Amino acid sequence: MTRTRARIVLAGNTSWSMARFRLDLVRQLREAGHEVFVVAPPDDSTPALRAAADGVRGVHIDRRGTRPDRDLRTLASFARTYAMLRPDLVLNYTIKPVIYGTMAARLLGIPNFAVVTGLGSGFLGSSALARALALLARAALRGADRVVFLNPDDARYYLDRRIVRPAQVLAIPGEGIDVDRFAPAALPPREPGELRLLYVGRLIRDKGLHELIEAADRVARSGRRLALDLVGYRDEGNPGCITEAELAAWTARPHVRFHGRTDDPRPALARAHAVVLPSYREGIPVSLLEAGATGRPVVATDVPGCRDVVVDGRTGLLCRPRDAGDLARAIGELADLPTPRLEAMGEAARRHVVERYSKEAVWRVLQPEIEAALG
């Protein structure tokens, strides 16, 4: 049977992340005339993927483990799935698909892109684990046609350690955001010194949540009217997952509320005065792009990914990573600003995101590379 359209596979470590961050790319690829399949472990976001893509296939990934026998099972699962689908191109996202999905594609002779969405806790952890991951990634990524990076710091990290060759590197401005869907929303009314602060993301240690809670306590004790809303979920597949006991202790505070996971953060953004992300490192954080597109200033750490999105003093404030005191300083400064100043920062953030990080801006860079890989 002759296939008339190119078949492209997008693979990730969870169906939730594929639905949350890559549905626009699925639609763009299909609008360009391609057949698109998503490969990821099934979860409650799988139906959304089925509605958007031509097909969805499950795959085994042990996200927490480092045992060779389990990782061999992951490699075999990718190889079986890719052999069955016979794609013309594969885009592998996040560390385990980047390593084992790339290995599988290379074994089968399938053109493939490895998309590095961030360094992750492994590279940020002990030196022994980071060295082992670098060796494994170097071996896997020799088989990638392109290694795609969302910020220049991550590309430099991989190049300095000779994990990738310069000719493989492709830089794109994040994964793109729908700036029409995330439209500007009026800032809610506020009193002097009042700030409703929103965190959207996974509840894991590397997002700086322990420092955030300590900083929120300090700001609340200062007499400012702070309300911190946490929107997200406990990512139990991540070794740094926040425990239930920690979350219960945090939400016992009068100024901290937990709202659970959402697939649509727009209502939470509309209620917020500002957004916070005290992460240790990012690719390009979608939560900050959504905040900026909605017209919300942000407080974020001065780390790769965050500092690419935030223009310090104009679209938000940057603070030192892993430093609750400096985070409290930045939150307090934002709380003390008059409402017109917050609104001006939000407007600047909107312009910045529209100009650099829209889904159209990303597609303009990615589409010709995909077409070239398809030949």
Residue pairs with C-beta under 8 A, 6 or more apart in sequence:
3 35
5 33
5 34
5 35
6 33
6 34
6 35
6 88
6 89
6 374
7 34
7 35
7 36
7 37
7 85
7 86
7 87
7 88
7 89
8 29
8 34
8 35
8 36
8 37
8 87
8 88
8 89
8 90
8 91
8 370
9 36
9 37
9 38
9 39
9 82
9 85
9 87
9 89
9 90
9 91
10 18
10 22
10 25
10 26
10 36
10 37
10 38
10 39
10 90
10 91
10 93
11 38
11 39
11 40
11 59
11 78
11 90
11 91
11 92
11 93
11 97
11 101
12 18
12 22
12 38
12 39
12 40
12 92
12 93
12 94
12 97
13 40
13 41
13 61
13 63
13 93
13 94
13 95
13 96
13 97
13 237
14 40
14 41
14 43
14 45
14 63
14 237
15 38
15 40
15 41
15 42
15 43
15 44
15 45
15 46
15 49
15 56
16 43
16 44
16 45
17 40
17 93
17 94
18 38
18 40
18 45
18 49
18 93
19 45
19 48
19 49
19 52
19 263
20 45
20 263
20 286
21 175
21 286
22 38
22 93
22 175
23 48
23 49
23 52
24 176
24 177
24 178
24 359
25 175
25 176
25 359
25 363
25 366
26 36
26 38
26 49
26 52
26 53
27 52
28 359
28 363
28 367
29 36
29 370
30 36
30 53
30 54
32 367
35 54
36 53
36 54
37 53
37 54
37 55
37 56
37 57
37 85
37 87
38 49
38 53
38 55
38 56
38 57
39 56
39 57
39 58
39 59
39 78
39 81
39 82
39 85
39 97
39 101
40 46
40 49
40 56
40 58
40 59
41 58
41 59
41 60
41 61
42 56
42 58
45 263
46 56
48 263
49 56
50 56
57 81
57 84
57 85
59 74
59 77
59 78
59 81
60 73
60 74
60 77
61 74
61 77
61 96
61 97
61 100
62 70
62 71
62 73
62 74
62 96
63 96
63 237
63 238
64 237
64 238
64 239
65 71
66 129
71 96
71 100
74 96
74 100
75 100
75 103
75 104
78 97
78 100
78 101
78 103
78 104
78 105
79 104
79 107
79 108
81 104
82 90
82 101
82 104
82 105
82 108
82 110
83 108
87 110
88 110
88 111
88 374
89 110
89 111
89 112
89 113
89 370
89 373
89 374
90 101
90 105
90 110
90 111
90 112
90 113
91 112
91 113
91 115
91 148
92 98
92 101
92 102
92 105
92 112
92 113
92 114
92 115
93 115
93 117
94 117
94 120
95 120
95 122
95 133
95 137
98 114
98 115
98 116
98 137
98 140
98 141
99 136
99 137
99 140
100 140
101 112
101 114
102 112
102 114
102 140
102 141
102 143
102 144
103 140
103 143
105 111
105 112
105 143
106 112
106 140
106 142
106 143
106 144
111 145
111 373
111 374
112 143
112 144
112 145
113 144
113 145
113 146
113 147
113 148
113 170
113 369
113 370
113 373
114 140
114 141
114 144
114 146
114 147
114 148
115 148
115 150
116 147
116 148
116 149
116 150
116 154
116 158
116 283
117 150
117 175
117 283
118 150
118 154
118 281
118 282
118 283
118 305
119 154
119 157
119 281
120 206
121 204
121 205
121 206
121 238
121 239
121 240
122 129
122 130
122 133
123 130
123 133
123 134
123 157
124 130
124 206
124 280
124 281
134 161
134 163
137 158
137 163
138 161
138 162
138 163
138 164
141 147
141 158
141 163
141 164
141 168
144 164
144 168
145 168
145 373
146 168
146 169
146 170
146 369
146 373
147 158
147 164
147 168
147 169
147 170
148 170
148 171
148 172
148 366
149 155
149 158
149 169
149 170
149 171
149 172
149 283
150 171
150 172
150 173
150 174
150 175
150 283
150 284
150 305
151 282
151 283
151 284
151 304
151 305
151 308
152 171
152 308
153 304
153 305
154 283
154 304
154 305
155 169
155 171
158 164
158 169
159 166
159 169
170 365
170 369
171 365
172 362
172 365
172 366
173 284
173 356
173 357
173 361
173 362
173 365
174 283
174 284
174 286
174 289
174 309
174 357
174 362
175 284
175 286
175 362
176 357
176 358
176 359
176 360
176 361
176 362
176 363
177 286
177 289
177 290
177 293
177 353
177 357
177 358
177 359
178 358
178 359
179 293
179 353
179 354
179 358
179 359
181 266
182 266
182 269
182 289
182 290
182 293
182 294
183 293
183 294
184 293
184 294
184 295
184 346
184 347
184 350
185 266
185 269
185 270
185 294
185 295
187 273
187 295
187 296
187 339
187 342
187 343
187 346
188 196
188 270
188 271
188 272
188 273
190 196
190 273
190 339
191 225
192 338
193 223
193 224
193 225
193 335
193 336
194 224
194 225
194 226
194 273
194 335
195 219
195 224
195 225
195 226
195 227
195 273
195 274
195 331
195 334
195 335
196 227
196 229
196 271
196 272
196 273
196 274
197 216
197 226
197 227
197 228
197 229
197 272
197 273
197 274
197 275
197 276
197 299
197 331
198 228
198 229
198 231
198 268
198 269
198 271
198 272
198 274
198 275
198 276
198 291
198 296
199 207
199 209
199 212
199 228
199 229
199 230
199 231
199 232
199 275
199 276
199 277
199 287
200 231
200 232
200 262
200 265
200 268
200 269
200 275
200 287
200 290
201 207
201 231
201 232
201 277
201 279
201 285
201 287
202 232
202 233
202 234
202 235
202 238
203 209
203 230
203 232
203 233
203 234
203 235
203 241
203 242
203 247
204 235
204 238
204 240
204 241
204 242
205 240
205 241
205 242
206 240
206 279
206 280
206 281
207 277
207 278
207 279
207 280
208 277
208 278
208 279
208 280
208 301
208 321
208 322
208 327
209 230
209 242
209 278
210 324
211 278
211 322
211 323
211 324
211 327
212 228
212 276
212 278
212 324
212 327
213 228
213 250
213 253
213 256
214 324
214 328
215 278
215 324
215 325
215 327
215 328
215 331
216 226
216 228
216 253
216 255
216 256
216 328
216 331
217 253
217 255
218 324
218 325
218 328
219 226
219 328
219 331
219 332
219 335
220 226
220 253
220 254
220 255
222 332
224 332
224 335
224 336
225 335
226 255
226 331
226 335
227 255
227 257
228 255
228 256
228 257
228 276
229 257
229 259
229 268
229 271
229 272
230 250
230 251
230 256
230 257
230 258
230 259
231 259
231 260
231 261
231 262
231 265
231 268
232 260
232 261
233 260
233 261
234 241
234 242
234 243
234 244
234 247
235 241
247 258
250 256
250 258
251 257
251 258
259 268
262 268
265 287
265 290
266 290
266 294
269 275
269 290
269 291
269 294
269 296
270 294
272 296
273 296
273 342
274 291
274 296
274 297
274 298
274 299
274 316
274 334
274 342
275 287
275 288
275 291
275 296
275 297
275 298
275 299
276 298
276 299
276 300
276 331
277 285
277 287
277 288
277 298
277 299
277 300
277 301
277 306
278 299
278 300
278 301
278 319
278 321
278 327
279 285
279 300
279 301
279 303
279 305
279 306
279 321
280 301
280 303
280 321
280 322
281 303
281 304
281 305
282 303
282 304
282 305
282 306
283 305
284 305
284 308
284 309
284 357
285 300
285 305
285 306
285 309
288 298
288 300
288 306
288 309
288 310
289 309
289 353
289 357
291 297
291 298
291 349
292 298
292 309
292 315
292 346
292 349
292 350
292 352
292 353
292 357
293 350
293 353
293 354
294 346
294 350
295 343
295 346
295 347
295 349
295 350
296 346
296 349
297 315
297 316
297 317
297 334
297 342
297 345
297 346
297 349
298 309
298 310
298 315
298 316
298 317
298 349
299 316
299 317
299 318
299 319
299 327
299 330
299 331
299 334
300 306
300 307
300 309
300 310
300 316
300 317
300 318
300 319
301 318
301 319
301 320
301 321
301 327
302 312
302 318
302 319
302 320
302 321
303 321
306 318
307 318
309 315
309 352
309 353
309 357
310 316
310 317
310 318
311 348
311 352
312 318
314 345
314 348
315 345
315 348
315 349
315 352
316 334
316 345
316 349
317 330
317 333
317 334
318 330
319 326
319 327
319 329
319 330
320 326
320 327
334 342
337 345
355 361
